[in-house]
Amino acid sequence: MRSRRPSPLSGFEIITITFSFILGLGVAQVLRSVAFVVREKQDHPLHWIPFSVAAMVLFFQVQFWFGLVVVDSIMKQWTWPAYSLMLVLAMLIFLSGATILPPPSLMGERSVIEDFETRGRVSLLFLALYLLGWIGVAMMFWTPAFWHLVAVNGSMAVVLYLAYASRHSRIRALLHLVLLVMTFYGMLTVWTTPNLQNPF
């Protein structure tokens, strides 16, 4: 009895190998950092702001895959500009996750929130750039419905920048609450869902 030949990989499966590698490292980085910080919570009190940012980044790392599948379904042929843009987005969401929480070597120097406010806040800029990048993707396949995506992503990118730039801790805390609300709103109304459909 002859064994069947394995079916060849599709073009989409081949070009997403790089995305898989970057996103896999990104998810592992966020989860490893969260696990380490929680493990050391007796010596370093936890704070909700860094963890809320980590949760948002983890959501976008997973949601990237849903959006990528939808992009492939509407793209007739992958080109270098399209591939490069998606690759940059994967790198941005990786960098956002990798910069939120302190590495083990720096845990003894400052508290979790002190580290976030002095160093980890740069993750907000990477996340803002990531959301703006999806506006670029929407412009490549423009339909009137994408105005909603542009409005949500653009507004959230502005709030992320304000949370990064603000010098007042209370204002930053308020902006982070706004970011959580905006994330839930975008999750329910505009970003690709697990059924791989855009809920316009």
Secondary structure, DSSP 8 states (H G I E B T S, - for coil): ----------HHHHHHHHHHHHHHHHHHHHHHHHHHHHHTTTTS---HHHHHHHHHHHHHHHHHHHHHHHHHHH-SS--HHHHHHHHHHHHHHHHHHHTSS--GGGTTTS-HHHHIIIIITHHHHHHHHHHHHHHHHHHHT--TTHHHHHHHHHHHHHHHHHHHH---HHHHHHHHHHHHHHHHHHHHHTS--TTS----
